């Protein structure tokens, strides 16, 4: 997992200084506030719990988080001091001194790059790298809640946008016919397929522990929240079965507002390729926009291309 400092921490004040006063003032600001710990950002609760997987599996240590930052190493000192203060096990980093760090995603073998910089994410997706833009939401980090819940849209996120392309003219009947005819053929992977598969591997580690200890409390839960419904649901199941993966919870909503499910599920991160589904009245659901495929080439697209 790769994360930018702007997604991990609240850098709104620092960003204001940079935009209004320039790089020199920004550097002076960071030096002056070096010992002032940064507040948690939108991705912080997700990253903290993600790193917690290693505490459960200390032999395997299956996860790692690296910092990819536009900061220089000098201005990045404050970020690493904040990382240490919050007890996050992050030791690797790339500081690019103003340049975008997305080109180093494959160098760090990252299955996801989380950033608050939309331009960096769009460029990463264009190059075929897995990335998502963390959208502004309230930061809620319940320390008593040790479970990590991750929710995914299906088309354009876990799977590619083939089915969304079929629906480009808004013909629901044609979409359903296409999916029924290909119900036995799995989808090609989407931008976050690798991440989903690796999370499934970690769930299998938990399965083994649970077989030995029925009192074991699982740390990881995944969910698929898609606007598809029957008969288009079967190809989703076929795809997961062929890949040898599964989700703990799967919701086929048939165009129903995803927020109604997410409010109950309370994921620590929800990934969708359409911004129209990345909204909540309370503003307390951490959401990530994955700007992939045809759904991001047009405006006003509705079910099922947003599935």
N, C-alpha and C positions, 0 to 999 in steps of 0.2 A: 504494500500500500504506500503510495506517495501522497503527501499532503503539503499544501502551501501554508505559509505562516498566516496568510489572510483568512484561510478557512479554519485553521486551528485556534487562532486567537482573535480577539476583537481589536483590529488595527484601524478602526475608523478615525480616531484622533490623529494617529500617525499619518494616515492617508490624506487627511485634510491638510496637514502641514506640507506634505509633499506637493499636493496639487496647487495650493495657494502660494507657497513660498519657495518651492524648488528643492533640488537634491541636497544642496549645502545646508539649508535650514533643517531639512529632514534628518541629516546626519547629526547635526548639533542637538536636535530634539531627542534623538535616540540616545546619544551620549549623556545628555542631561538626565534622562529618565531611565538610565541603565539598570538601576536597582529597584525600579517600580515594576512589580509583576503585572504582566498583561492579563486582562480578563479573558475568560473562556469564550471561544468563538463557536459558531454553529456546529462545526464538525467535532468539537472537543469531546462531548459525551460519547459519540460514536467511536472515536479513535481510542479513548481511554478504555472502553469495554473491549474493543478489538484487541488491544494489547493484553488485556486480561486473559485472553485465551492461552497465552504462554504460561501464565501462572497455574492453569489447570493441567497443562501438558508440558512440564518442565523438561522432560526427556526429549520430546520431539521439537519443541519450540517452533511451531508451525507458522507463525506470523512475524512480520517485521514492518515497521513504519519508517519511511525516510522523509526528510524534509526537503522539498524543492522550492527554492525561494528566489524572488527577484532582488532581494537584499544583497548587499555586499557582506563579506564575512565580518567586517567591522560593525555594520549596523545590525547584523544578525546576532550579535552577542546577547542582546536583550531577549531575543526569542529563545535562545538556548538556556538562558538563566530562568526564564519562565517555564520552560520544559522541565528543568531540574526541580524547580519549586513545586510543580504539580505532580512530580513523581512519574513522569512518562518515560518509558524506556525507548527513547529515540536517540541514536548516536550518529547515524549517517545523515549527511546533508550535502546539497549542492547550492551554493550561493552565486548568483549570476550577475550581480551588480547592474541591475536595470534590465537585463535581457530576459526573455521568456525561458523557463527551464523545461518546457514540455519535451524537447528533443532528447532528454536524458531518461525518459520514462522506461524505454526498453533496456537501457544500460543498468538500471536498478531492478530489472525483472519485475516491474510493478504491474499488478493486475487492475489497478485503478489509480488515477490521479485526481484528487479533489482540490479544487481551487475556487476562490471567489472571483477570479479574473476570467470573465467570459471569453475574451479574445484568446487567452492561452488555451482554454478548453476547446474552443472551436478549431483552432489550429491543430491541437492534438488529435481530435477526431478525424480531421481531414487527412492526417498522416496515418490513420488506422490505429491510433493508440487509444486505450480505454481511459476515458476522462469524463468528468461531470462538474458542472458549475453549482456550487453551494449557494442557495438562495437565502436572503435575509429572513430569519425567523427568531423567535424568542429562544434563548438558551436555557434549557431546563436539564439539570444533571442530578437526578435523584441518586444519591450515594447508596441508599438502601436497596436500590434495584440493580442487581448484579447481572441480569440477563441482557444479552445483546439481541435486539430484534431488527432485522433488515428486510425491507419490502421492496419488491421489484415490479415494474411494469413488464410485460412480456415482449410484444413486438417492438423492434427498434431499440431494445435494451438487452434482454437475454438472447432473443432471436434477432435475425436480420429483418429488413423492412419489405420482404417479398410480398407479404399479404397486404401491407399498407399500400403498396404500389397497385395491387389489384383493385383496391377500393378508391383509387384516385378520382374516379368520377362520381363517387358517392352512391354506388349501387350496392346496397346491402345484400340483395339476393345473389348477385354475381360473386360477392365475397364469400358467402356461405357455400355456394356451389363449388367454388374453387377449393375451399378448405375441406369440404366433405370428400371431394375427389382425391385430394392429397392427404387425407387423414392418416394414411399409413406411411407417409414420407416425412421424416423429421426436417425441421427448419435448419438452415445454415446458422452458424453462431452469430450473435450480435456483438456489440462492443463490450458488454459486461459478461459474456458467456464464460470466459476464463475465470473471472472472479466467482461467479455462481458455482462453477464446478469445484473450485478450491474450497469454497465454503461447505459444499456437500462432503468433501473429503474430511473436513474437520468435524462435521456432524457424525461421520462414520467412526471417528475416534471416540466421540461421546457415546455412540451406540455400544462400542466394546466395553466402555467403563460401566454403562448402565446394565449390561448383561451380567456383570460381576457384582454390581451394587445397585439393587433396586431402589435404594434411598438417594441415589445420586441426583443432584439438582443440575439440570442442563444449563449451559451458559449461552448457547446460540440457538436462535429460532429464525427461520427464513419464511417469507411469504411472497406469493405472486398475486398481484392485484391487477386484473385485466378487465377491460371493457368487453371482451368477448363473452358470448354465452353459447349454449347449444344451438346448432350442431357444430359450431366452430371450435368448441372446447377440446374435442378429441385430439386434434393435431398437436395441441399444447402438451397433452399427456404423452402422446407418441414421441414427441421430441425429447422430453425429459427421460422417458424410459430408454430410448436409444442411446442417449448420452450417459446413462447410468447414474442419474442424479434425481433428486426430488426436493420438494419444499415441504415444510411442516404444515403450512396452510396455503390453500389456493382458492381464490375468489373469482368467479366468472360473473361479472356484474351486468352484462347486457346494456351498457350505457348508463347505469346508475352512477351517481356521483361517488367517486372514489373516497372523498373526504369522509363519507359516512362510515366506511370500513376503517379507514386510517385512524379516526378519532377513537375507536374502540381498541384497535390493534396497538396504537401508540409506538410506532417504530422509531428507532433512533436514527434511521435514515430511510427515505423513500426515493427511489430512482425512477424517473419517467422521461420519455423523449418529447413530451408535449407540455409546454408551460401552462396550458389551460387546465391541466390536472394537478398543477403544483401550487394550489391555493387552499387556504383553510381560514375559516372565519376567526378562529382564536389565534391563528398565527403561531402555533406552538408545535407544529409537526415539521421536523427537519427535512428539507426536500432538496433534491439534486436534479438539475436539468441535464440530460444527456442529448446534446444537439446532433442526433444521428439521423441520416436517411431522409426519405421523402417528406416525413412529417414536419421537418424543419425547413422545407423548401416552399411551403405554402402557408397561408394564413387562414384560420377559420375552419380547419379540418375537424371533423367530429367522428364519433364512433362509426366503425370499429378501428379506424386507422390510428386511434390513440391508445389502442389496447395494450 
